[in-house]
Amino acid sequence: DTLAFAHVAAADAEAAVEPLEQAIQMDPGNPEWPLHLAEIYDELGKSAERDRYLRQVDRMTLSGKQLPADLRPRYERQETRAQSLSEVGAAGE
């Protein structure tokens, strides 16, 4: 969604959330929207929300939808980051 990307470019990630959530409602099968939300929530330090949207992308891929080649590296970065942070959290318990 162009509006969401404009907010991110203007360093207003919080304002990008609503247009991306609307994009998911309008185009629920597109993995780019939940992945972008996961990236934004990661940037905002909101790991639970990030993980929720990463799981949404997971469900899409488990149902047979292939991630486009340009999204795979972004998805893998977020998955690696989520895994690293969960390991750090588990070590601190």
Sequence and secondary structure as in RCSB ss.txt:
>XXXX:A:sequence
DTLAFAHVAAADAEAAVEPLEQAIQMDPGNPEWPLHLAEIYDELGKSAERDRYLRQVDRMTLSGKQLPADLRPRY
ERQETRAQSLSEVGAAGE
>XXXX:A:secstr
 HHHHHHHHTT HHHHHHHHHHHHHH TT THHHHHHHHHHHHTT HHHHHHHHHHHHHHHHTT    TTTHHHH
HHHHHHHHHHHHHHHHT 
